[in-house]
Amino acid sequence: MCYNLVMAEKSTPQTENSLGTPSPALVRALKLMLKPLVRLLLANGITYPFLTNVLKGIYVEVADKEFPLDDKKQTDSRISLLTGVHRKDTRRLRNQDINDNPPPENLSTSAQLIACWVGKAEYLDENGQPLPLLKKSPETSEVDFETLVKNVSKQDLRPRVVLDEWLRLGIVHIDSDNRIVLNTQAFIPKDNFEEKAYYFGQNLHDHIAAGTHNLVGGTKPFFDRSVYYNCLTEESVEKLNRLSNELGMQALKAINSEAMQLQETDHKLATAQERINFGIYFYHATEKSNSPAPNDKTSEIQEGGK
């Protein structure tokens, strides 16, 4: 079978199921979604009992904050009924302080510096690429790395300290002209698991949150689409991978530049309470034995959760 184009309409909100009888389609999606996560957990020594304790707290937190009854106080008994968590555990977990995915130290500063370097016109060449920067320019009219750090950082950070750390993490390198070059494919430091884990949680949370909003029939559905093709060779996959990197970085830089300009004006307003997250991904894998036969081509533009 071959599907040339799939653009599903916004889903109708599913009616509330009887306790213990969830949608089979949703359960299938849940199993598929959890498999790579369980692989990550096992690779890092996180066992099933540990995960169940984490899930208990999350179930209680979400039920408490997002499933209240109008004009009625949220109770331990109701949360226990909603979640299946014992009332004694519910009471204990509701009183715990939860700090969801706090950013690693100095992460926000690095992110702001990189965003400025790839987003502001004075740091870009005629092709919109980040300029190589001198550590400190003798010309006051030429931008340099020291000025970038001092203009962006609200902390008393020495540019040399930032540079040494970025060199260690592979975010930048020094070229033959002794200029600092941003490794545009290394926005997430390759050797820092803590920072990669932070972005992993943040980005997957927002992607799943967008899909959840669309599945439950939220108004103004979020943009959530992907392109799927099978029956491809490794060479074709590599070609598409390079294209996705090229076009993806163009889109990310365009959104970053526009968002930075809007933020400079918006942050002064009392109504500036919103945040956004825009992401792009590319994935490929060898088809398993239960996949369609080689001549069963599938080509889809999929709109997630809609």
C-alpha positions in Angstrom: 0.0 0.0 0.0 1.2 3.5 -0.7 -0.1 6.7 1.0 1.0 9.8 -0.7 -0.3 12.3 1.8 -1.8 12.0 5.3 -3.1 15.1 7.0 -5.4 14.1 9.8 -7.9 16.5 11.1 -8.0 17.8 14.7 -9.2 15.0 16.9 -12.5 15.0 18.7 -12.0 14.9 22.4 -12.4 11.3 23.7 -15.2 10.8 26.2 -14.1 9.8 29.6 -13.5 6.0 29.8 -14.7 3.8 32.6 -12.1 3.2 35.2 -9.6 0.6 34.0 -10.8 0.6 30.3 -8.5 3.1 28.5 -8.5 3.5 24.7 -6.7 0.5 23.0 -5.3 3.0 20.5 -3.9 5.2 23.3 -2.4 2.2 25.0 -0.6 1.1 21.8 0.8 4.6 21.4 1.9 4.6 25.1 3.8 1.4 24.7 5.5 2.6 21.5 6.4 5.9 23.2 7.8 4.2 26.3 10.1 1.7 24.6 13.0 4.1 23.9 12.5 5.7 27.3 12.8 2.3 29.1 15.9 1.6 27.0 17.5 4.8 28.3 16.5 4.0 31.9 18.0 0.5 31.8 21.2 1.9 30.2 21.5 4.2 33.2 20.6 1.7 35.9 17.1 3.0 36.6 15.0 0.1 37.6 11.2 -0.5 37.4 10.7 -0.1 41.2 12.5 3.2 41.1 10.4 4.4 38.1 7.1 3.4 39.9 8.1 5.6 42.8 8.7 8.6 40.5 5.4 7.9 38.7 3.5 8.0 41.9 4.6 11.5 42.6 3.9 12.7 39.1 0.4 11.1 39.1 -0.4 12.9 42.4 1.0 16.2 41.2 -0.8 16.3 37.9 -4.1 15.1 39.4 -3.8 17.7 42.2 -3.0 20.7 39.9 -4.8 19.9 36.6 -8.0 17.9 37.6 -9.8 20.0 40.2 -13.5 20.2 40.6 -15.2 23.6 40.3 -15.8 25.3 43.7 -14.6 22.2 45.6 -11.4 21.7 47.6 -9.1 19.1 46.2 -8.9 16.2 48.6 -6.5 13.3 49.2 -9.4 10.9 48.7 -10.4 12.2 45.3 -6.7 12.2 44.1 -6.4 8.7 45.3 -9.5 7.7 43.3 -8.3 9.4 40.2 -4.7 8.0 40.3 -5.0 4.7 42.0 -2.3 5.8 44.5 -3.0 4.9 48.1 -4.4 7.8 50.1 -1.6 7.6 52.7 1.0 8.0 49.9 -1.1 10.7 48.3 -1.1 12.8 51.4 2.7 12.4 51.8 3.4 13.2 48.1 1.2 16.3 48.1 3.4 17.8 50.8 6.6 17.2 49.0 8.4 20.0 47.2 9.0 19.1 43.5 11.6 20.9 41.5 11.1 19.7 37.9 14.2 19.4 35.8 16.2 22.4 37.2 18.8 23.6 34.7 22.4 22.8 35.4 24.6 25.6 36.7 25.6 28.2 34.1 23.4 26.5 31.4 21.1 29.4 30.9 24.1 31.8 30.4 25.6 29.6 27.8 22.3 29.2 26.0 21.8 33.0 26.0 25.3 33.6 24.6 24.9 31.1 21.8 21.4 32.5 21.0 22.9 36.0 20.7 25.8 34.8 18.6 23.5 33.1 16.0 20.6 35.6 16.3 21.9 39.1 16.2 22.9 40.7 12.9 26.2 42.1 14.2 27.5 38.6 15.0 26.5 37.2 11.5 28.2 37.3 8.1 26.5 38.1 4.8 25.2 34.5 4.6 23.7 34.6 8.1 26.4 32.4 9.6 28.0 33.1 13.0 31.1 35.1 12.6 34.5 33.8 13.9 35.3 36.2 16.8 38.6 37.5 18.1 39.0 37.1 21.8 39.4 40.8 22.1 39.4 43.1 19.1 41.8 46.1 18.9 39.2 47.8 16.8 36.2 49.2 18.8 34.0 48.8 15.8 34.6 45.1 15.5 32.6 42.7 17.7 34.6 40.2 19.7 34.1 37.3 22.1 34.8 39.4 25.2 32.1 42.0 24.2 29.6 39.1 23.6 30.1 37.7 27.0 30.0 41.0 28.8 26.9 42.2 27.0 24.8 39.1 27.5 25.9 37.8 30.9 24.3 39.3 33.9 26.8 37.6 36.1 30.4 38.6 36.7 31.7 36.0 34.3 35.2 36.3 32.9 35.2 35.7 29.1 38.4 33.5 29.5 36.5 31.2 31.9 33.6 30.8 29.4 36.0 30.2 26.5 38.0 27.5 28.4 34.8 25.7 29.3 33.4 25.9 25.8 36.6 24.6 24.3 36.4 21.7 26.7 32.8 20.9 25.8 33.4 21.3 22.1 31.0 24.2 21.7 33.8 26.3 20.0 37.2 25.8 18.5 40.1 28.1 17.5 40.8 28.5 13.8 44.1 29.1 12.0 43.6 32.9 12.4 43.3 32.5 16.2 39.6 33.4 16.1 36.9 31.6 18.1 34.5 29.7 15.9 31.1 28.4 17.0 30.5 24.8 16.2 27.0 25.3 15.0 26.2 21.6 15.2 27.3 21.5 18.9 24.7 23.7 20.6 24.3 20.9 23.1 27.8 20.1 24.5 28.7 16.6 23.4 30.6 15.6 26.5 28.2 16.9 29.1 25.5 14.4 30.0 23.9 16.6 32.6 23.1 19.4 30.1 22.0 16.9 27.4 19.6 15.3 29.9 18.2 18.7 30.8 17.3 19.5 27.2 16.1 15.9 26.7 13.5 16.4 29.5 12.5 19.9 28.4 12.1 19.2 24.7 10.3 15.9 25.1 8.0 17.4 27.7 7.0 20.2 25.4 6.6 17.9 22.4 4.4 15.5 24.3 2.5 18.4 25.9 1.7 19.7 22.4 0.5 16.3 21.2 -1.6 15.8 24.4 -3.2 19.2 23.9 -4.1 18.2 20.3 -5.4 14.7 21.3 -7.7 16.0 24.0 -9.2 18.5 21.5 -7.6 21.7 22.8 -8.5 24.9 21.0 -5.9 26.3 18.6 -4.0 23.1 18.0 -0.3 23.2 18.1 1.8 22.6 14.9 3.0 19.0 15.1 3.9 17.3 11.9 6.5 14.9 10.5 7.5 13.3 7.2 7.7 9.4 7.1 9.1 7.3 4.3 10.3 3.7 4.2 12.0 1.5 1.6 15.1 3.7 1.5 18.8 2.8 1.2 21.5 3.9 3.6 22.8 6.4 1.0 19.3 7.9 0.6 18.9 8.2 4.4 22.2 10.0 4.7 21.3 12.4 2.0 18.0 13.2 3.7 19.8 13.5 7.0 22.2 16.1 5.6 19.2 18.0 4.1 17.3 17.9 7.4 20.3 19.3 9.2 20.7 22.1 6.7 17.0 23.1 6.5 16.5 22.5 10.2 19.3 24.8 11.3 17.9 27.5 8.9 14.5 27.2 10.6 15.9 27.3 14.1 18.1 30.3 13.4 15.1 32.2 11.8 12.9 31.5 14.8 15.8 32.4 17.2 16.4 35.7 15.5 12.8 36.7 15.5 12.1 35.6 19.0 15.1 37.5 20.3 13.9 40.7 18.7 10.4 40.2 20.1 11.7 39.4 23.6 13.7 42.6 23.7 10.5 44.6 23.5 8.1 42.2 25.2 10.0 41.6 28.4 9.2 45.2 29.6 5.4 44.4 29.5 3.4 43.0 32.4 1.6 40.7 29.9 4.9 39.0 28.9 4.1 35.7 30.7 4.3 33.2 27.9 7.1 30.9 26.7 7.7 29.0 23.4 9.7 25.9 22.4 10.3 25.1 18.7 12.1 22.0 17.8 13.1 19.7 14.9 14.2 16.1 14.8 15.3 13.5 12.4 15.4 9.7 13.1 16.0 6.6 11.1 16.1 2.9 11.8 16.3 -0.4 10.0 12.8 -1.9 9.6 12.0 -5.0 11.6 10.7 -8.3 10.4 7.1 -7.3 11.2 7.3 -4.2 9.1 5.6 -3.9 5.7 7.1 -6.0 2.9 9.8 -4.3 0.7 7.3 -3.5 -2.0 4.8 -2.0 0.4 5.9 1.6 0.2 4.7 4.2 2.7 5.1 7.9 2.3 3.3 10.2 4.7 3.1 13.7 6.0 1.8 13.1 9.5 0.2 15.6 11.8 0.8 14.3 15.3 -2.1 14.1 17.7 -4.6 15.6 15.4 
